[in-house]
Amino acid sequence: MICLLPEILISDFAVPFTFGGTSLLIVVAVTMDTVGEIHSHLPAAKYEGLVEKAKRKDRRKEEQDEDREEP
């Protein structure tokens, strides 16, 4: 369907469209791949943020425990 879009625009609507069907298909495929990569990195970044938050919480807890142990 995407490959036919330039032909339809040129023949039916007289739109000067410089991309051919194959070029448009490549652009759409690369865009979809890029969006997929971004979506796959978002949960990883969120997970890293949670891990860092947990580490900070553990450090604070350890510091509090050390403060309690000192006479």
Protein Blocks (a to p, Z undefined) as FASTA:
>chain_A
ZZmmmmmmmmmnopacfbdfklmmmmmmmmmmmmmmmmmmmmmmmmmmmmmmmmmmmmmm
mmmmmmmmpZZ
